[in-house]
Amino acid sequence: MRKSVPLLGGTLTVALSLALTACGSGSGGKNPSSNGSYDKNATVGIGSLYEPQNLDNTGGGGQGVTEALNGNVYEGLFKLTDSGKVEKQLVKDYTVSPDGLTYTFELRDGVKFHSGKALTSADVKSSIEKVTAPNSQSARKSSFDVVKSITTPDATTVKVTLSSRSISFVYNLSYVWIVNSEAKNLKTSEDGTGPYTLDKWARGSALSLARFPGYWGKPATNAKVVFHYYKDATALNNALLTNAVDVVTSEQSPDALDQFKNNPNYKVNDGNSTTKLLLAFNDRVKPFDNVKVRKAVTSAINNKKLLESVWGDHGTLIGSMVPPTDPWYEDLTKVNPYDVALAKKELAEAGYAKGFSFTLDTPNYDPHPTAATFIKSELAKVGINVKINIITPDEWYTKVYKNHDFSATLQEHVNDRDVVWYGNPDFYWGYDNKQVTEWVKQAEQSDTTDRQTALLKKANRKIAEDAASDWLYLYPQIVVANTKLSGYPLNGLNSQFYAYDIKKS
C-alpha cells in the first residue's frame, strides 16, 4: 500500500537455488562526473510523501518506515535487491535438509549492532518471533505460519524447522529485519546492523541517517541522508527544483514531469512498479458475495480513463493482482472488460437490475479520494449509488483490515508476489475459493519454480474470472533526481529505497 498504511506483499517466489530476476535495471545514472569522483562526506536530500507513522515495521510503521530504514538501518539474513534478486546478507552460508523442512543458517562474522553489541543467533530468533507475535502488524506475518520451531545450537547458528515445505522461505526472510533482541522503544529508536544509524527524526518534517563507522560491510558512499517529508506532490517538486532535496523517491505528479525533462539539471527515470491500486470488495457480504455483482462493478468502471486522468501516459492496466515483473504474470485485462451494457446485464442476472447502494471506505490521501469520486460517477451510470466515506490510515487498518467492517474499499498494495493472499479466506477482502486456496498451497510446497509458476497462473486467472477485486491499475515508478547524483535505486521494489550507494558530486 501507499502512504501511511504499509501492507502486504511478497509472499511467494523463489526456489532456493534460484535468484529472482524480477524488475528492471538497478540504480540510476552513471558516476556524477567524468572521472568518477564524488563527495564522500556529502549529505543527500531525499524527498518523499511517505513519512513513517513510527519506526517499527511490526508495529504499524507503514510504507515510510520501509522506505527509510529497510536496508539502510536494518538488514535481514537475506537481501532483496532493487533488481529483484535475493542475495545473502547477514547469512554467511546455509543448508536445507533433503525433505526441505529444516534450514540451518550460519551467521556472518564480525557483525555489530549500532549499540555495539555483537550479532548472535538469539537476535535472529527473536527477530523472526517479533514478526510472528500475536500483536505483530507485519504484512509478512502469515508468511511465517509454516515455522514450527527455531533453535540456536550456538551463538552463530540458527536452525529453523518448518511444518511443511516452503519454496518461498528464503525470499520471505529477506523481509525480516534483524533487531537487537535487547533493544527497547523501537517505535522511536533503532538498533540495527545497517550502514546507517538513526541521526534524528523531526516528526512531520525530516528523518536523517548518518553513516555507521562500525559497519561490517562496504561503507555508505555518502556521510548522511535526510528524508524530507512533504504533504503533496507540488511541494515535493518545488523542493527538488530549489535544491532542497536531490532526489524524489516516487514522482506523484505526472503533469509536473516536463519541467524536469526539459531541464538539463535533472534526470527522469522510469523504473518498474509493483504497486497496485485496488477496489477491494468484501466478498463475504451482500451484494459482493455474488460473483456477477463483482464482475458487473468491474465492467462498469473505465479503468483506462481513470489511469489516464491520474497518470496521463504513465502506468499500466493489469486486470489481476500480478504485475508484469512476477513470473506468473498474464495479461488478464480482457477477462472483465469495460462494457457498460455487459455490466447492466450481469447486474440483472444477479438480481440487481435496479442497482443497489454501498459505502466505499476511502483513505484520505491521494489518489484515493480522486479515484473514489470517479468510481462513484461511473457506477451511477448502471444504477449503483456509492457513498464515499473518507477515513484515516489508522481508521482503515482497524475498520477494514482488522475488523473486516466494510463493503468495499480503495487501497494500494505495494509488494510483488502478493497474489497468494487470495488463497487466504481470512484476509481482509474475504475471498474464499477452495480451489484457489489449494493451488496456492501446492505452489508454496512445490519443489520447482516451473510448477510453482504454473499453479499461481491458474490461481491468478481464477481470481480474475471471479472478479475477486477490481485491480484498477499498476502505478508507474518514476524517480526524478539531480544530475549530480548517481547510484540511487530506480524500481522502489516493495517501497524500499536503498540510499547507501548514492553518490553526489
C-alpha positions as CSV (number, residue, x, y, z in Angstrom):
1,M,0.0,0.0,0.0
2,R,0.9,3.6,-0.3
3,K,1.4,6.5,2.0
4,S,0.9,5.5,5.6
5,V,-0.6,2.1,5.6
6,P,2.1,-0.3,4.5
7,L,0.5,-3.6,3.7
8,L,1.1,-6.5,2.1
9,G,3.4,-8.1,-0.1
10,G,5.8,-10.6,-1.4
11,T,4.9,-14.0,-0.3
12,L,5.7,-16.5,-2.9
13,T,8.6,-16.7,-5.2
14,V,12.0,-18.1,-5.4
15,A,13.4,-21.6,-5.4
16,L,16.3,-22.0,-3.0
17,S,18.8,-22.3,-5.7
18,L,17.5,-19.6,-8.0
19,A,17.9,-15.9,-7.7
20,L,15.0,-13.7,-8.5
21,T,15.1,-11.7,-11.7
22,A,12.1,-9.6,-11.4
23,C,12.3,-5.9,-12.0
24,G,14.4,-3.7,-14.4
25,S,17.7,-2.0,-14.0
26,G,19.3,-1.5,-10.7
27,S,20.4,2.1,-9.9
28,G,20.1,5.4,-11.6
29,G,22.7,7.1,-13.8
30,K,26.5,6.8,-14.0
31,N,29.0,8.5,-11.7
32,P,28.2,12.2,-11.5
33,S,31.5,13.3,-13.0
34,S,33.6,12.0,-15.9
35,N,36.4,10.9,-13.6
36,G,34.1,9.1,-11.2
37,S,34.9,11.4,-8.3
38,Y,32.3,12.2,-5.7
39,D,32.0,13.8,-2.3
40,K,32.4,11.1,0.4
41,N,31.2,13.5,3.0
42,A,28.1,14.6,1.2
43,T,24.6,14.9,2.7
44,V,22.0,13.6,0.3
45,G,18.5,15.1,0.5
46,I,15.7,12.6,-0.4
47,G,12.2,13.9,-1.0
48,S,9.2,11.7,-0.1
49,L,5.5,11.8,0.6
50,Y,5.6,8.9,2.9
51,E,6.7,9.7,6.5
52,P,6.8,6.8,8.9
53,Q,4.0,6.5,11.5
54,N,6.6,5.1,13.8
55,L,10.0,3.3,13.3
56,D,8.8,-0.3,13.9
57,N,7.9,-2.3,10.8
58,T,5.9,-4.8,13.0
59,G,4.1,-2.0,14.8
60,G,2.3,-0.2,12.1
61,G,5.2,1.9,10.9
62,G,3.8,2.0,7.3
63,Q,5.4,2.3,3.9
64,G,7.5,5.2,5.1
65,V,9.5,3.2,7.6
66,T,10.3,0.6,4.9
67,E,11.4,3.3,2.5
68,A,13.7,5.0,5.1
69,L,15.0,2.1,7.3
70,N,14.9,-1.1,5.3
71,G,18.4,-2.0,4.1
72,N,19.7,1.4,5.4
73,V,19.3,1.0,9.1
74,Y,18.1,-2.6,9.4
75,E,19.2,-5.7,7.4
76,G,18.0,-9.2,7.0
77,L,19.5,-12.6,6.7
78,F,18.9,-12.1,3.0
79,K,18.6,-9.0,0.9
80,L,16.1,-8.3,-1.9
81,T,18.0,-6.1,-4.4
82,D,16.4,-3.3,-6.3
83,S,16.5,-5.5,-9.4
84,G,14.6,-8.3,-7.6
85,K,17.3,-10.8,-6.7
86,V,17.7,-12.5,-3.4
87,E,21.2,-12.3,-2.0
88,K,22.8,-13.5,1.2
89,Q,23.3,-10.6,3.7
90,L,23.8,-11.4,7.4
91,V,24.0,-15.1,6.5
92,K,27.4,-16.5,5.6
93,D,26.0,-19.8,4.4
94,Y,23.0,-22.1,4.9
95,T,21.9,-25.6,4.2
96,V,18.5,-27.3,3.7
97,S,17.6,-30.8,4.7
98,P,16.6,-33.3,2.0
99,D,13.0,-33.1,2.9
100,G,13.0,-29.3,2.6
101,L,11.8,-28.8,6.2
102,T,14.9,-27.8,8.1
103,Y,17.1,-24.7,7.4
104,T,20.4,-24.2,9.1
105,F,21.9,-20.7,8.9
106,E,25.5,-19.8,9.7
107,L,25.8,-16.1,10.6
108,R,28.3,-13.7,9.2
109,D,31.3,-13.0,11.4
110,G,32.1,-9.5,12.8
111,V,28.6,-8.0,12.6
112,K,27.7,-5.5,15.3
113,F,24.5,-3.6,16.1
114,H,24.7,0.2,16.2
115,S,24.7,-0.1,20.0
116,G,28.0,-2.1,19.8
117,K,26.5,-5.5,20.7
118,A,27.6,-8.4,18.5
119,L,25.0,-10.1,16.4
120,T,24.1,-13.6,17.7
121,S,21.7,-16.3,16.8
122,A,19.4,-15.2,19.7
123,D,18.8,-11.9,17.9
124,V,17.8,-13.7,14.7
125,K,15.4,-16.0,16.7
126,S,13.8,-13.0,18.5
127,S,13.5,-11.0,15.2
128,I,11.5,-13.8,13.5
129,E,9.4,-14.2,16.6
130,K,8.8,-10.5,16.6
131,V,7.2,-10.8,13.2
132,T,5.0,-13.7,14.2
133,A,4.0,-12.4,17.6
134,P,0.2,-12.1,18.3
135,N,0.4,-8.2,18.4
136,S,2.6,-8.0,15.2
137,Q,1.2,-5.8,12.4
138,S,3.8,-7.1,10.0
139,A,2.4,-7.6,6.5
140,R,4.6,-10.7,6.4
141,K,3.2,-12.4,9.4
142,S,1.2,-15.1,7.7
143,S,4.2,-16.0,5.5
144,F,5.8,-17.5,8.6
145,D,2.8,-19.6,9.8
146,V,4.9,-22.5,8.4
147,V,7.6,-22.1,11.0
148,K,7.4,-24.9,13.5
149,S,10.4,-24.2,15.7
150,I,13.5,-22.1,15.9
151,T,16.6,-23.2,17.8
152,T,20.0,-21.7,18.4
153,P,22.6,-24.5,18.8
154,D,25.3,-21.9,19.3
155,A,25.9,-18.2,19.0
156,T,26.4,-18.2,15.2
157,T,23.9,-20.9,14.2
158,V,20.2,-20.7,13.7
159,K,18.1,-23.8,12.9
160,V,14.5,-23.3,11.6
161,T,12.2,-26.3,11.2
162,L,9.0,-25.9,9.1
163,S,5.8,-27.8,9.3
164,S,5.6,-28.1,5.5
165,R,7.9,-27.3,2.5
166,S,8.1,-23.6,1.6
167,I,9.7,-22.7,-1.7
168,S,9.5,-19.0,-0.6
169,F,11.0,-19.3,2.8
170,V,14.4,-17.7,1.9
171,Y,12.7,-15.0,-0.1
172,N,10.4,-14.2,2.9
173,L,13.3,-14.0,5.2
174,S,14.6,-11.0,3.2
175,Y,11.7,-9.0,4.8
176,V,12.6,-9.8,8.4
177,W,14.6,-7.1,10.0
178,I,17.3,-8.4,12.3
179,V,16.9,-6.3,15.5
180,N,19.0,-6.4,18.7
181,S,16.9,-8.7,21.0
182,E,17.7,-6.3,23.9
183,A,16.6,-3.2,22.2
184,K,13.7,-1.1,23.6
185,N,11.4,1.7,22.4
186,L,11.6,0.6,18.7
187,K,8.8,2.9,17.6
188,T,11.0,5.9,18.3
189,S,14.6,4.5,18.2
190,E,16.5,1.7,16.5
191,D,19.3,-0.9,16.9
192,G,20.0,-2.5,13.6
193,T,23.2,-3.6,11.7
194,G,22.9,-1.5,8.6
195,P,25.3,1.1,7.0
196,Y,23.4,4.0,8.7
197,T,22.3,4.8,12.2
198,L,19.3,6.9,13.0
199,D,20.6,10.5,13.5
200,K,17.3,12.3,14.4
201,W,13.7,12.3,13.5
202,A,11.8,15.6,13.5
203,R,8.2,14.4,13.2
204,G,6.3,16.0,10.3
205,S,9.5,17.3,8.7
206,A,12.5,15.0,8.2
207,L,14.3,11.9,9.3
208,S,18.1,11.8,9.0
209,L,20.5,8.8,8.9
210,A,24.3,9.0,9.5
211,R,27.0,6.7,8.2
212,F,27.8,4.0,10.8
213,P,31.5,3.8,11.3
214,G,31.4,0.2,12.7
215,Y,29.5,-1.2,9.7
216,W,30.6,-4.8,8.8
217,G,30.4,-4.3,5.1
218,K,31.2,-1.7,2.5
219,P,30.6,1.8,4.0
220,A,28.0,4.1,2.6
221,T,29.2,6.3,-0.2
222,N,27.8,9.4,1.5
223,A,28.1,10.6,5.1
224,K,24.4,11.3,5.6
225,V,21.0,11.1,4.1
226,V,18.0,13.1,5.1
227,F,14.5,12.0,4.1
228,H,12.4,15.2,3.8
229,Y,8.7,14.8,4.0
230,Y,6.1,16.8,2.1
231,K,2.3,16.8,2.2
232,D,1.7,17.0,-1.5
233,A,3.4,16.4,-4.9
234,T,3.6,20.1,-5.7
235,A,5.6,20.9,-2.6
236,L,7.8,17.9,-3.2
237,N,8.6,19.0,-6.8
238,N,9.3,22.6,-5.6
239,A,11.8,21.2,-3.1
240,L,13.6,19.4,-6.0
241,L,13.6,22.5,-8.2
242,T,15.0,24.7,-5.4
243,N,17.7,22.1,-4.4
244,A,16.1,21.5,-1.0
245,V,16.3,17.8,-2.0
246,D,18.4,15.9,-4.5
247,V,16.1,13.1,-5.5
248,V,12.4,12.2,-5.3
249,T,11.7,8.6,-4.4
250,S,8.5,8.3,-6.4
251,E,7.0,11.1,-8.5
252,Q,3.3,11.5,-7.9
253,S,2.6,14.4,-10.2
254,P,2.9,13.4,-13.8
255,D,1.8,16.8,-15.0
256,A,5.0,18.2,-13.5
257,L,7.4,16.0,-15.3
258,D,8.0,18.3,-18.3
259,Q,9.7,20.9,-16.0
260,F,12.3,18.2,-15.2
261,K,12.5,16.5,-18.6
262,N,13.3,19.8,-20.2
263,N,15.9,20.8,-17.6
264,P,19.5,19.5,-18.1
265,N,20.0,19.6,-14.3
266,Y,17.6,16.7,-13.7
267,K,17.1,13.2,-14.9
268,V,13.7,11.4,-15.1
269,N,13.9,7.7,-14.6
270,D,11.2,5.1,-15.4
271,G,11.5,2.0,-13.2
272,N,9.3,-1.0,-12.6
273,S,6.5,-0.8,-10.1
274,T,4.8,-3.4,-8.1
275,T,2.1,-1.1,-6.6
276,K,-1.5,-1.9,-7.5
277,L,-4.5,0.3,-6.8
278,L,-7.4,-1.9,-5.8
279,L,-11.1,-1.5,-5.5
280,A,-11.3,-4.3,-2.9
281,F,-14.7,-5.8,-2.3
282,N,-15.7,-7.5,1.0
283,D,-16.5,-10.8,-0.7
284,R,-18.2,-12.1,2.5
285,V,-21.1,-9.6,2.4
286,K,-24.0,-8.8,0.1
287,P,-24.1,-7.9,-2.6
288,F,-20.3,-8.5,-3.2
289,D,-20.7,-12.2,-2.2
290,N,-22.2,-12.6,-5.7
291,V,-19.6,-13.1,-8.4
292,K,-21.8,-11.5,-11.1
293,V,-22.2,-8.3,-9.0
294,R,-18.4,-8.0,-8.7
295,K,-18.0,-8.7,-12.4
296,A,-20.6,-6.1,-13.2
297,V,-19.0,-3.4,-11.0
298,T,-15.6,-4.1,-12.6
299,S,-17.0,-3.9,-16.1
300,A,-18.8,-0.6,-15.3
301,I,-15.6,1.2,-14.4
302,N,-13.4,2.5,-17.2
303,N,-10.0,1.8,-15.6
304,K,-8.2,3.1,-18.6
305,K,-9.9,6.5,-18.3
306,L,-9.2,6.5,-14.6
307,L,-5.5,5.8,-15.1
308,E,-5.1,8.5,-17.8
309,S,-6.9,11.1,-15.6
310,V,-4.4,10.4,-12.7
311,W,-1.2,9.5,-14.5
312,G,-1.5,10.6,-18.2
313,D,0.6,8.3,-20.3
314,H,2.2,6.5,-17.4
315,G,1.1,3.4,-15.5
316,T,-0.3,0.1,-16.7
317,L,-3.6,-1.8,-16.8
318,I,-3.1,-5.3,-15.4
319,G,-6.5,-7.0,-14.8
320,S,-5.3,-9.0,-11.9
321,M,-3.1,-8.9,-8.8
322,V,0.0,-9.9,-10.7
323,P,2.3,-7.2,-12.2
324,P,4.4,-8.0,-15.3
325,T,7.5,-8.4,-13.2
326,D,6.1,-11.5,-11.4
327,P,7.0,-14.9,-13.0
328,W,3.3,-15.9,-13.2
329,Y,2.1,-12.8,-14.9
330,E,-0.5,-13.0,-17.7
331,D,-2.4,-10.1,-19.4
332,L,-5.9,-10.7,-18.0
333,T,-7.3,-7.2,-18.8
334,K,-9.9,-8.7,-21.1
335,V,-11.4,-11.1,-18.6
336,N,-13.7,-8.4,-17.2
337,P,-13.6,-5.7,-20.0
338,Y,-15.0,-2.2,-19.6
339,D,-18.5,-2.7,-21.1
340,V,-21.5,-0.8,-19.6
341,A,-24.0,-3.0,-21.4
342,L,-22.4,-6.1,-20.1
343,A,-22.3,-4.6,-16.6
344,K,-26.1,-3.9,-16.7
345,K,-26.7,-7.5,-18.0
346,E,-24.7,-9.0,-15.2
347,L,-26.5,-6.9,-12.6
348,A,-29.9,-8.0,-13.9
349,E,-28.7,-11.7,-13.8
350,A,-27.6,-11.2,-10.2
351,G,-31.0,-9.8,-9.2
352,Y,-30.0,-6.2,-9.1
353,A,-31.5,-4.8,-12.3
354,K,-32.3,-1.5,-10.5
355,G,-28.9,-1.3,-8.9
356,F,-28.0,-1.0,-5.2
357,S,-26.2,1.2,-2.8
358,F,-23.0,0.7,-0.9
359,T,-20.4,2.6,1.2
360,L,-16.9,2.9,-0.2
361,D,-14.3,3.4,2.6
362,T,-11.6,5.6,1.1
363,P,-8.2,6.5,2.6
364,N,-7.8,10.3,2.9
365,Y,-4.6,10.7,0.8
366,D,-4.2,10.8,-3.0
367,P,-5.1,9.3,-5.3
368,H,-7.9,7.6,-3.3
369,P,-10.4,10.4,-3.0
370,T,-10.0,11.2,-6.7
371,A,-10.4,7.6,-7.6
372,A,-13.5,7.3,-5.4
373,T,-15.2,10.2,-7.0
374,F,-14.5,8.8,-10.4
375,I,-15.9,5.3,-9.4
376,K,-19.0,6.9,-7.9
377,S,-19.7,8.7,-11.2
378,E,-19.0,5.5,-13.3
379,L,-21.3,3.3,-11.2
380,A,-24.1,5.8,-11.2
381,K,-24.4,5.1,-14.9
382,V,-25.5,1.5,-14.1
383,G,-27.8,2.4,-11.2
384,I,-25.3,1.8,-8.3
385,N,-25.2,4.5,-5.7
386,V,-21.9,5.0,-3.9
387,K,-21.5,6.8,-0.6
388,I,-17.9,7.8,-0.1
389,N,-16.6,7.5,3.5
390,I,-13.1,9.1,3.8
391,I,-11.0,7.7,6.7
392,T,-7.5,8.0,8.0
393,P,-4.9,5.2,7.6
394,D,-5.3,4.2,11.2
395,E,-9.1,4.0,10.9
396,W,-8.6,1.9,7.7
397,Y,-6.3,-0.5,9.5
398,T,-8.8,-1.0,12.4
399,K,-12.1,-0.9,10.4
400,V,-11.2,-2.6,7.2
401,Y,-8.0,-4.7,7.6
402,K,-8.5,-5.8,11.2
403,N,-12.3,-5.9,11.8
404,H,-13.4,-6.5,8.2
405,D,-16.2,-3.9,8.8
406,F,-16.7,-2.7,5.3
407,S,-18.5,-3.3,2.0
408,A,-15.8,-2.1,-0.4
409,T,-12.6,-0.1,-0.1
410,L,-9.8,1.5,-2.0
411,Q,-6.2,0.6,-1.1
412,E,-2.8,0.2,-2.6
413,H,-0.7,-2.9,-2.3
414,V,2.9,-2.1,-3.0
415,N,4.6,-5.5,-3.0
416,D,5.4,-8.1,-5.5
417,R,4.2,-11.7,-5.5
418,D,1.2,-11.0,-3.2
419,V,-1.4,-12.8,-5.3
420,V,-1.2,-15.6,-2.7
421,W,-3.3,-13.7,-0.2
422,Y,-6.3,-14.6,-2.3
423,G,-5.6,-18.1,-1.1
424,N,-6.3,-17.0,2.5
425,P,-10.1,-16.7,3.2
426,D,-9.3,-14.9,6.4
427,F,-7.7,-12.0,4.6
428,Y,-9.5,-8.7,4.8
429,W,-11.3,-9.0,1.5
430,G,-12.7,-12.4,2.4
431,Y,-12.3,-14.1,-1.0
432,D,-12.9,-17.8,-0.3
433,N,-12.4,-20.2,-3.2
434,K,-11.2,-23.7,-2.0
435,Q,-9.6,-24.5,-5.4
436,V,-7.5,-21.2,-5.3
437,T,-6.5,-21.9,-1.7
438,E,-5.3,-25.4,-2.7
439,W,-3.4,-24.1,-5.8
440,V,-1.7,-21.5,-3.6
441,K,-0.8,-24.2,-1.0
442,Q,0.5,-26.6,-3.7
443,A,2.5,-23.7,-5.2
444,E,4.2,-22.9,-1.9
445,Q,5.1,-26.6,-1.4
446,S,6.4,-27.0,-5.0
447,D,9.9,-28.3,-5.5
448,T,10.4,-26.4,-8.7
449,T,9.7,-22.9,-9.8
450,D,8.1,-24.2,-13.0
451,R,5.4,-26.0,-11.0
452,Q,5.0,-23.0,-8.7
453,T,4.6,-20.7,-11.7
454,A,2.0,-22.9,-13.4
455,L,-0.1,-23.2,-10.2
456,L,-0.1,-19.5,-9.5
457,K,-1.0,-18.7,-13.1
458,K,-4.1,-20.9,-12.5
459,A,-4.9,-19.1,-9.2
460,N,-4.4,-15.7,-10.8
461,R,-6.7,-16.5,-13.7
462,K,-9.4,-17.8,-11.4
463,I,-9.4,-14.7,-9.1
464,A,-9.7,-12.6,-12.3
465,E,-12.6,-14.7,-13.5
466,D,-14.3,-14.3,-10.1
467,A,-13.5,-10.6,-10.1
468,A,-12.3,-11.1,-6.5
469,S,-11.3,-7.4,-6.6
470,D,-11.1,-4.7,-9.3
471,W,-7.4,-4.1,-9.9
472,L,-7.7,-0.6,-11.2
473,Y,-4.2,-0.1,-12.4
474,L,-0.5,-0.6,-11.7
475,Y,1.4,2.6,-10.7
476,P,4.4,3.8,-12.6
477,Q,7.6,4.1,-10.7
478,I,9.2,7.5,-11.6
479,V,12.3,8.6,-9.8
480,V,13.5,12.2,-10.5
481,A,17.0,13.2,-9.5
482,N,19.5,16.0,-9.8
483,T,22.2,15.0,-12.3
484,K,24.8,15.5,-9.6
485,L,23.5,12.2,-8.2
486,S,24.1,8.6,-9.2
487,G,23.6,5.2,-7.6
488,Y,20.0,5.7,-6.5
489,P,17.5,2.9,-6.8
490,L,15.1,3.0,-9.7
491,N,12.4,0.4,-9.0
492,G,11.4,1.1,-5.4
493,L,10.6,-2.6,-5.1
494,N,8.2,-3.1,-2.2
495,S,8.8,0.6,-1.2
496,Q,12.4,0.1,-0.2
497,F,14.9,2.9,-1.2
498,Y,18.5,1.9,-0.6
499,A,20.5,5.1,-0.1
500,Y,23.9,3.7,0.7
501,D,25.2,3.6,-2.9
502,I,24.1,7.2,-3.7
503,K,27.0,9.4,-4.8
504,K,26.9,13.1,-5.0
505,S,29.4,15.4,-6.8
